[in-house]
Each structure stands twice: as C-alpha cells, then as structure tokens.
Amino acid sequence: MPQTIKKKATRARRTQAERREDSGRGLVEAAIAVTAERGVSAATFEAIGERGGYSRSLVTRRFGSKRGLIDAVIDYLHEHRKVLAAEHGIDRMPGLDALLADTDLYLRSLSGKGELKAYFMLLSAAVADVGELRTAFAEAHEQVRTRLRGFVRKGQAEGRIRSDLDADAAALMVGSLQLGLSMQLLVDPTMNIDPIRKTILATLRLSFEASDRAMSNHATQQRPTKGKRA
C-alpha cells in the first residue's frame, strides 16, 4: 500500500510540473501574439493573461517584471531555434553547409507566425528606452555570434571556408545581416523575403567558400603520409 501511494504521489508531482510548463509556454506564446499584433505598449500583464486565458496575478508571478517577460520570450525563441536546427541536422553538417543552412532556416522563419516579429519589436523598444533591458538582447545576440563563429571555424578546419577570414568578424557580419533584414521587415511588412534570401545565401557562399586550389591543398595536407622505407 505505501508503495502504491508513493507512485501516485510521483505521478501527481509530474503532472503538476507539466501543468506549470504548459502554462509558462502558454503565457509566453500569448505575450508574443499580443506584441506582434498590437505592439509592445499593448503587451501588459493584464492583456497577456487575457489572451492566454490566465489571471493577471499568474502572469505577474511567472514573469515578475518586463525583464522577466523578455528573458522568457528570448529563451522560448532560442529553444525553438535549437529544436529546428536539430530537426534539420545542422550541427552535423560541414561548417560552410551549416552556416548557410542555419541562415536559410532563420530567413525562412521571418515569414512565420510572428515570433521573430515580436522579438524585434521588443528589441526596438529596449534600444529606444536606453535601459537595462538591452543587456538581455546583447546576451542573446552573443549566443548567436558564438554559434555562427563555431560554424566558420569548423569550415576553416575542414578547408572549405577561407582561412584568411576572421571567424569572429565573419560571425558578427552574418548576425548583423540577419538583424538588419529583420528590422527592415518591421518597417516594410510587405517585403518579399524569398529573392533576398536566395541572394544572401549565394553571396555568403561566394564570399566565404575557399577556392578549389585551397581546398585541394588542404585535402593533400590532411592525407596521411606513408612512412619512408629503410
């Protein structure tokens, strides 16, 4: 009997944790929807709670402050991007292919349900306010730069990305390109992303890819040498 009670308690605790996770995700999705549809100023805790079907007090307890809300939105979007990257096997690709696939995935997602639109609306408001909220976005962008830099260095080690490129500068350039296009889409929501996406990918490949001669030399250097005969 005690063992049965213990199993029931374990299931109850797990169910409670799942409910908490579901409500947290629901609140973040509600915050994103309100921001994307009505703007940053409309994303009050009361409006978020109403959109998600929760009380204002729950929103306050879950986020605590505007910084808490922004942190939750950033974490949600980063996790979503990690899941998409895993589904596409990006981390298993060669460095150049991974860089291009990651950029392609990001640019395609700009035409999505509004998650990134809400993110950049919050970013714009944080920058305009010149407040401490900017640090949350700075930390998020540093994570992006670190991932992109890893792709560049991997490609250089494989001999497929030009060795003369500064990996950190290259990563910052690609991240800034993504940022700029995202902000331009806020200014002009009617912009057709697809031809721009194709041009960006072609330009990155042309700019980053090592020459055939450099790749051949790299392959020769990596080939194991036979021992000399006595």
KOLFITOR-694020 format. One record per atom (N, C-alpha, C): x, y, z. Coordinates in pm, whole numbers, plus 50000, padded with zeros to 5 digits. Layout:
<rs>
XYZ
...
</rs>
This chain:
<rs>
500824987850000
500005000050000
500855012750000
501875013950090
502705026050087
503365028249951
503755017049886
504405018249756
503435024049652
502145019649660
501125024749569
500915039749589
500865044049716
500705058149747
501875066249693
503085060849706
504285067849659
504245069649508
503785059049436
503715060149290
502695070549249
501545071049319
500525080949288
501035095049313
501795096749422
502335110049453
503325114549348
504145104849299
505125108149195
504425112649068
503345105149031
502595108948911
501965122748927
501475125749050
500855138749074
501855149949062
503065147549118
504095157949109
504485160348964
504605149648888
504985151148747
503905158448671
502655155448698
501545162248632
501525177048666
501805180348791
501845194348832
502965201648759
504115195148746
505245201348674
504885203548528
504175193748472
503765195148332
502765206548315
501875207848412
500915218848404
501625232348413
502625232948499
503375245448513
504125248748384
504705238448323
505415240648197
504455245148087
503285238848083
502295242447980
501815256847998
501555260848126
501075274348150
502155284648117
503415281248149
504515290348116
504665292247967
504575281247892
504665282247746
503475289947691
502285287447747
501105294547701
501185309447723
501775313447837
501905327747866
502905334347772
504005327547743
504995333047650
504385334447511
503665324247466
503035324947335
501985336047330
501285338047441
500305349047447
501015362547441
502135363847511
502905376347508
503415379347368
503875368947299
504355370647161
503225374947070
502055368547085
500915371646999
500435386047020
500315390147147
499865403747176
500855413947121
502135411547141
503165420847094
503155421846942
503115410346874
503165410246728
501935416946667
500775415246730
499535420446672
499235434846712
499595438546837
499155451546889
500285460646934
501525455646935
502645464246973
503115461847115
504305467047143
504945464847273
504145471247386
503645483347365
502925490247472
501635482947511
501095474947418
499855467647446
500115454747524
501365450547531
501705437847596
501795439447747
500705443547810
500635444447956
500375430648013
500665428948141
500425416048203
498945412448199
498085422548210
496645420048203
496245414948065
496775421247959
496455417247822
497005403347791
498195400547842
498805387347819
497985376547886
497575379148011
496765369448083
495445367048013
494815377747966
493525376547897
493685368547769
494755371247693
494985364047567
495245349147591
495995346147697
496325332147725
495295324747807
494315331947859
493285325547941
493725323448085
494635332148132
495145331148269
494885344448342
495045344048474
494845356048553
496065365148544
495845378048567
496955387548569
497935384048678
497445379148790
498325375748902
499275364348865
498795354848784
499675343948740
500775349248649
500415358448559
501415364548470
502475371848552
502015379148653
502945386648738
503865377148813
503305366248867
504135356648940
505135349848848
504705346948726
505575339548635
506705348148580
506405360548541
507415369248480
508055378848580
507265384148671
507795393048774
507995407348728
508545409048610
508865422448559
508955421848407
509135433348345
509315433848199
510565426148158
511615427048241
512845419448211
512555404448215
511745400148311
511395386048318
510625381448196
509745390148146
508985387048025
509925385647905
510835395147890
511765394947777
512675382747784
513165379647904
514015367747920
513245355147879
511975354447916
511165342647884
510945341647733
510695352847667
510505352847521
511795348647451
512935354047496
514225350547436
514515335747453
514315330447574
514555316247600
513665307547512
512415311547499
511455304047417
511915303447272
512335314847217
512735315347077
514045308047053
514985309047149
516255301747135
516005286647137
515135282247225
514825268047234
514145263347105
513255271647052
512585268346927
513595267146812
514565276146810
515565275846704
516465263546718
516785259746842
517595247746865
516875235246817
515575234746844
514785223246801
514765222246648
514555233646581
514555233846434
515915229646378
516985234646440
518335231246395
518585216246409
518115210646520
518285196246542
517485188146441
516275192746411
515435185746314
516085185546176
516815196246143
517465197246012
518895191846014
519365187346131
520715181746140
521815191646113
521595204246145
522565214746109
523915212746177
523915208946304
525185207346376
526025195746323
525415186846247
526165175446192
526715178446052
526355189945998
526815193545864
528235199045866
528925198545752
530205205945741
529975220645771
531015227645814
530875241345862
530195250945766
530615251045639
530015260345543
528555256945519
528265244245505
526875240045485
526015243545605
526575241945725
525835245145847
525545260045856
526535268245821
526345282745824
525235287045728
525265281445607
524265285045507
522885279545544
522835267345595
521545261345633
520935268645752
521765272645847
521275279845963
520715293445922
521425300245832
520955313145782
519675311545701
519625301345619
518445298645538
517235296045628
517435288045731
516355284845824
515845297345894
516765305945933
516385318446000
515575327445906
516065329145784
515395338045690
514015332945652
513875319845640
512565314145611
511595316545727
512125316245849
511265317845966
510765332145982
511365341745912
510915355645920
509495357245866
509105347945780
507765348445723
506785339945804
507185336145925
506395327146007
505255333846081
504945328246200
503725332046272
503855344946353
504995351046355
505125363646427
506055363346545
506675351646574
507565350746689
508735360546677
509405360246561
510555368946543
510135383546531
508965385946475
508455399646468
508315405346608
507735397646699
507575402146837
508925404446904
509875395546877
511215396946935
511845410246895
511795413446767
512455425546721
511675438146758
510385436946778
509625448246830
510055451146975
510225440547053
510695442247191
512125447747192
512955442847101
514335447847090
514345462747057
513535466846961
513485480946922
513095489847039
512105485247116
511655493047231
512745493847337
513455482747358
514515482547460
515655491847421
516025492047294
517105500847248
516675515347258
515425518247221
514925532047226
514885537447368
514595528647464
514505533047604
515865535047670
516935530047605
518285531147659
518305526247805
517665515047829
517605509747965
518365496647978
518235490648097
518975478348125
518425466348048
517235467847989
516665456747913
517525453247792
518345462747747
519195459947632
520175448647658
520555446847785
521545436547816
521015422547786
519695420547802
519105407547771
519305404247624
519105414147538
519265411847395
520735410547357
521605418047425
523045417047398
523535402947429
523055397347538
523445383647575
522915373547473
521685375647428
521095366647328
521875367247197
522265379347154
522985380747028
524395374947038
524955375247158
526285369147177
526195354047161
525095348047203
524905333647182
524855330447033
524175338846958
524075336846814
525455338146750
526205348446790
527535350346732
528445338546764
528335333246885
529155321846923
528855309746835
527565307346809
527195295946725
527695297846582
527505309846526
527945312446389
529465311746378
530155316746479
531625316046479
532085301446479
531365293046551
531695278846552
531575272546415
530535276446339
530385271346203
531545275846115
531935288546128
533025293846045
534335286546077
534645285046203
535895278346241
535895263646198
534755257346208
534645243446164
534905242546014
534315251745938
534535251945794
535985254845757
536635263445835
538055266345810
538915254045839
538595246945946
539345234845980
539175224045874
538025224145808
537745214445701
538315218845567
538805231345560
539365236445436
538335241445337
537075243045381
536015247345289
535675262145303
536075268245413
535895282745432
537265289245431
537365300545367
538645307445352
539355309045487
540605305445489
541385306045613
541755320445650
541695329645553
542085343445582
540955351545646
539775345645661
538665352745725
538825352745875
538515364045936
538435364846082
537095358646123
537145347346192
535915339846223
534935348046306
535455355746401
534575363646487
533915374846407
534705381546323
534155392346241
533135386746141
533435375146084
532525368945989
531195365546055
531265360146177
530055356646251
529235369046283
529895379646323
529205392146356
528555398046231
529235396846118
528685401945993
527405394545954
527435381145964
526255373245929
525105376246026
525415377246155
524395380546253
523795394246230
524645403846194
524165417446167
523305417946043
523645409645945
522835408845823
521435403745857
521375393345941
520085388045984
519305398546062
519985405646149
519355416046231
518805427246143
519615431846049
519185442745962
517975439245879
517955427245824
516835423145742
515565421745827
515735416845949
514595415446039
513975429046071
514825439046095
514325452446125
513685458746001
514255456145883
513685461445760
512285455845737
512095443245778
510785437045761
509745443445852
510185448645967
509265456046054
508835469145987
509785475445919
509495487945851
508605485645730
508865474845658
508105471845537
507615457345542
506485454745608
505975441045622
505605434345490
505455442245381
505095436545252
506305431545175
507495433445229
508715429645159
508725414645130
509125411245008
509235397144967
510615391845008
510615382945106
511875377945162
512585368445067
511845360744988
512435349544915
513585353244822
513445363244733
514585366644647
515775372044726
515495378944836
516575384044921
517295372344987
516525362645034
517105350645097
518055343545000
517605341644876
518445334744778
519715342644748
519585355944740
520745364344713
521735363844829
521235364244952
522095363645069
522885350545072
522215339445048
522885326445053
523945325344944
523625330144824
524595329744714
525795338644745
525535350244803
526615359644836
527515354144946
526925348145048
527715342245156
528585330845105
528005322445021
528805311344966
529975316744884
529705326544799
530745332244714
531835338944798
531445345444907
532385353044989
533195344045084
532575333245132
533215325045235
533935312745181
533445307345070
533965294445025
535415295444978
536225286145023
537625285744981
537705282144833
538785286144769
538975283044627
539215267944611
539015263144489
539265248944462
540715245244494
541615254444463
543035251744488
543315250644638
542705259744715
542905259344860
542325246644920
541155242444871
540555230044922
541395218044884
541955218344764
542805207144720
544065206444805
544675218144832
545875218444916
545565213445057
544415217245108
544035212845242
543865197745246
543215192345141
543005177845137
544335170545130
545295176145055
546615169845044
547335170045180
547215181245251
547855182445382
547245172845484
545945170145470
545275161345565
545475146545535
545945143645412
546125129745374
547305123845450
547135112145512
548245106245588
549415102645497
550615105645543
551825102745463
552345088745494
552845082345391
553405068845409
554805069745467
555115060445554
556455060345613
557535057245512
558695062845532
559805060545439
560355046545456
560815040645344
561425027545350
562835028545404
563235018445475
564585018445532
565575016045420
</rs>
